[in-house]
Amino acid sequence: MKDFFYAIQDLFVNVLFKPLDALRALELENWFAASIISWIFVVICLVALVYWMLQLKKFNDNNEEDKTVSSHSFL
C-alpha cells in the first residue's frame, strides 16, 4: 500500500508539476520570458470572459430565459 502512495507522489512531483518547475527555472534565468508566459494566460482568460459575456448578452437579448417570479420556488 505504501508503494501506491509513493507512485502518486512520483506522478505529481516528477510528471505533472514538471512544467511549473521549468517555469520557475525560467524565471531565474529570464524574468521577462516568464512574465510573457503569464501574460499569455491572462489574455486567454480575458478572451474567454469576453466571449462568455457576449454569449450571455445574446441569450438575454433573445428573451430566452424565463424571468417570472414563479419560475423558481425559492423566489
Protein Blocks (a to p, Z undefined) as FASTA:
>chain_A
ZZmmmmmmmmmmmmmmmmmmmmmmmmmmmmmlmmmmmmmmmmmmmmmmmmmmmmmmmmmm
nopaccbfklpmkZZ
